Amino acid sequence: MRIDGRTLSHETSETIRRHAVQRVQEGEAPSAVIKSYGLCRTTIYKWLRAARRGGAAALTARKHPGRPPALTPRQKLHVRGWINGKDPRQYGFDFGLWTRQIVAALVEQKFRVQLGVTAIGRLLAELDITPQKPLRRAYERDPVAITRWTTTVFPRLRARAKRVGATIFFLDEAGVRSDQVLGRTWGLRGQTPEVPTSGRRQSVNAISAVNALGAFWYELYAERLNGARFVELLSHFMHRRHRPVFLVLDGHPAHTAKIVAQYVQRLGGRLELHFLPGYAPELNPDEFVWNHLKRQGVSKTPLRRDESLRSRVQSDLAAIEARPALIRSFFHAPSVAYTRD
């Protein structure tokens, strides 16, 4: 049986070469030796010539260099720099997300080197670049204001809260709907599963506030949020609070209404409102309350016949309130790391 020597490992090939040459040196016929290994008849003569010229060292396995890489290490670093934190539209492409095809086109444009999508995939993996779902960021964001908030404004606010004995809370609102998109389930290929659910649409509005120590407040409401409604909710939030509260929230029109400012002024320093930079919801740890509720809570599952969405949301928020450690964990997310000392 003939064996293809290319299928053998370097170590195995080296062992065969050494044994074959030794057997010939001990008197066996080269043809008989190579036939016993099932290899090509002429191969052994190359080994014998190498052994005569370089001794046993000439039979040592050598690592084959393989095909030279299409890109130099410096060029690979350039590719990483193009992608990291940048958008294909900055390089003249119409599409705003990186694909292997776009990377290949950019490599050809910059280096005059053609690479297939498979090679580009290996290159990106080598550069520790992986496919990920991007986060949406509004064009209206002000990076300078965001940096100022995280590095200067909030640290000063936190220091002042310590001096005056105030508690810092982060507040946010959210809406929950009974017809929100379901998660994934398993089913036969080509046969989309069906989930029975009520055709009656229900929606619930909720407001909550969290702080880094694990405190949690929430309330459900049905009406659309406006200044008057927000004042009512704030009054519920402040009920029986003896320490001053610094409340951090976004610039929703209801939050900045004149009636709200008048209510805060009437409290005589018990409550201060501090507004996050615009279009930066990721700076608010309370956002993770709604992420948790919509992904992990029972509100996510389809409603049964005549079941109330409001009771579902109420149950989910009560479960969060009962887990201070979960609430504290929201403050450990990278986007809100600035809130920790």
N, C-alpha and C positions, 0 to 999 in steps of 0.2 A: 504494500500500500504506500503510495507516494504522499509525503507530507509537505505542505507549504511552509517553509522555514519562517516566512514573514508572520505567521500566526503565533510563533513561539515568543515567549518573553525573553528579554535580554539576558536574564540570569540562566534560563534553560539553554539558550543558544550557546552561551559561554561554556557551560558545563559540557555540552555535546562536543564543542570544538576541542576542548582540552582532552577529553577522553579519547576522541577519534585520533588526534595527533599522537597521543601516547601509545595507542594500540598499533598504529603504523610503525612508530619508532621501535616497538617491541617485536616487529616482524610480520604483522598481518598485512594482507594486501589492501591497498587503499579502496579498491572497488568493493571488496567484501565488507569493509568497515562502514563505508557510507551507505551501502545497501541495507545494512542492519538497522540504520536509523531512519530509513525510508525517505532520504533526502536526495536531491539531484546529484548525479554521479560526479560532475565536474567541480562541485562545491568544495570537496575535500582538498583538491589540489591547491586552491587558493589559500586554505588554512595552512597547508604544509609549507608553501612558499613564505607566508607571513611568519611562521614559526622559525624558519631557517634565517630569515633576515632580522627578526626582532626578538626571538626567543618567546618564552611563555607570556611575556607582557603584551606581545602583539595579538594574543588571542582574547584579551580582556574586552568585555562588552563596553561599548562607548555609547553615550547618549546621542541619539540622532537630533540634530538641531531643528529639523522640520522646516516648514515653509516660513520664510521671514515674515514678520507682522506687517500689515499694510500701513499701519500708522506708527509713528515713533512715540515714545513715552511723552514727549513734550506736546505732540499733536493730540494725544488722548486727554491730557490735562486741559487743552483748549476746548475740547468737546464738553468736558465736565463744566468748564466755566460758561460756555454758551447756554447750557440748560439750567444750571443752578440759579434759581430765583429769577429767571427771565422767561420771556414769552416769545413763541415763534414769530409773532407779528412784528417784533422788534427787528427781525432779520428779513422782512419783506414778504412773509408768508401770510395767506389769508386766514388760516386756521389758528385758533388760540390755544390749542393743546398740543403737547409734544407727542409725536408718533415715531415709530422706527423709520417710516418712509420719509418723514420730514427731516429727521436727523441724517439719514442717508443722503438726502438732497443737499443738506447744508455741508456735509463732509465733502461731497463732490464739488460743490461750489467753492469752498474755501481751499481745499487741498488737491483738487483734481484727482481724487481717488474714489473709485466706484466700489461700494460695499453693498451686499445684499441685506435684506431685513434680518436674516438669521445672524449674520456676522455683526450687525448693529446691535441686536439683542444681547449677544455675548459681550460686546464692548460695553454696553450700558451696565450689565451685571458686574463686569470687572471694575467699573467706575463707581459701584455701589449706588446706582441709580435704578429705582424700581418703579413700576406702574402704580400710581396712587390716584385716589379720587380727590380732586382739588377742592379747596374751600373757596366760596364766593366772597369777593371783596368789592365793595362799591368804589366807583371812580371818585366819588365825592369825599372819600376818606382823606384825612389830613395827617400824614405820618409824623409831622413835626408836633402837632397837638397830642397825638398818641404817646410819643416819646416823652413829651413834657409831663403828661399825666402820670405815666408809670415811674418816671425817674425823679420828678420834683413835686408835682401837685399832691399826689396821693401820699408819698412819704411824709410831707409836711402835715397833711390832714391826720394821718395816723399818729404822728408825734403830738399834735395838739389834742387829739382825742384822749391820749394817755394823761396829758397834763390836767385836763378838766374832768376826767372820769367819764367820758362819753363812750357809747357803744356804736361801732360802725356796722351798719346793715347795708346790703345790696338788694335792690328791689327790681322786680320785672313782672310783666303780665304776659299771658299767653292764651290762645284760644285752642280748644280741643274739639274735634268734630268726629262724629260717628262714622263718616264715610271716608276717613283718611286712608291712604294707601296701605294695604296689608303687607306683611312681610312675605318671605318666600316659604313654599312648602314643596314636598316631593310628589311627583306624579309620573305617569308613563309618558315617554317621549311622544310629542304630538297631540297629547290629550290634556289640555289645561284643566287643572282641578277647579271645582266650584265650591264656594263656601257660602252656605245659606246665611243671610243676614237681613235685617229689617230694611225695607225701602224708605222708611221714614228717617229723614235726616235730623240729627240732634247736634247741638253745639253748646258748649259751656265756656265761659270766660273765667279765668282765675288769675289771682295776683298772689305773689309770695315775696318773702324777704328772708335772707340768710345772713349769718355772720360766721366768722372764722372759728368761733368756739363751738359751733354746732347748733346754735339757736335757729328756730324756724317758725315763721308765721305765714299763714295763708288764709285766703277767703275766696269763695266763689261768688260770681255776680252774673246777672243775665243782661243787664243793660249795656249799651255802648259806653265806653269810657269817655267821660268828659271832665271838665274841671270840677263841677259840683260833685259828681260821683267819686272822683278821686279824693276830694276832701273828706267825704263820708268814709271811704276806705282808710284814709290816713288816721282819722279819728278812732277807728276800730283798732288800728295798729298801735296807736299811742296809748290806748286804754291801760291803766295801771302800770305804766312804765315810769319809774321814778328817776332813772338816770337819763341824762341828755342822750339824744340819738343823732348821729350823723348818717343821713340816708343818702346812699349813692344810687343814682338812677339815670336813665337816658333822657333825651330831650323831647319826649313825646309831647304834643301840644297840650294834652291834659295835665302833664306834670308842670308845665311852665305857665299855666293860666294864671291870670291876675288873682282870681279867687283863692287859688292855692297859696300864693305868696302872702295874701292877707291872713289866711288861716295860720301859716307858719309864724307870722309876726305876732299873732295873738297868743301863741304859746310861750312867748317871752324867753326864747333861748333853749327850750326843751327839745326842739327839733330844728335841724339844719338840713337843707337839700343841697347836694353836690352833684353836678351833672358830668357824666362821662363825655369824652369826645364823640362827635357825631359819627355815625356809620361804623361803630366799633363794638358790636354786641359781644364779641369774644372776650372783652375786658370785664364782663359782668359774670361773677361766679353763679348768680341765680339762673343764668341760661342753662346750666347743667341740671337744674331741677326739672325743667321742661324736657330736656333731652332724655333724662332718665325716665320720666313719666311716659313719654311717647314711645320709648324703645323697650322698656322693661316692665311697665305697669300693666295692670289688667285692662286699662282703658284701650290698649292696643288691640285686644282681641275683639272679634265681631260681637255685637250685642245680640242677646237672645230676644225672643218675642216679648214685647212689652217691657223690656229692661230699660232702666234709666241710665243715660250716660253721666248725668250729674252725680249719681250715687257711686259710679265707677271712679270718677275723678276724685270725689271726696275720699273714697277709700284709699286711693293711691297717695294722695297728699298726706293723709293721716299716717300711712305706713312710712313715708319719708320723715315726717316729724318724729316718729318713734325711733329713728336711727340717727342719732347725732354724729356717729362716726362716718356715716355715708355723707352727711352734710359737710363735715370737715374735709372729706376727700375731694369735694368739688373745688376746694381752694388749692389743691395740689396739681391741678392741670397746668401745663406749660403756659397757656395764654393768660392765666391769672396768677402766675407765680409772684408778680409784683406786689400782691396783697399780703404776702407773708413777710415777717420781720427778717 
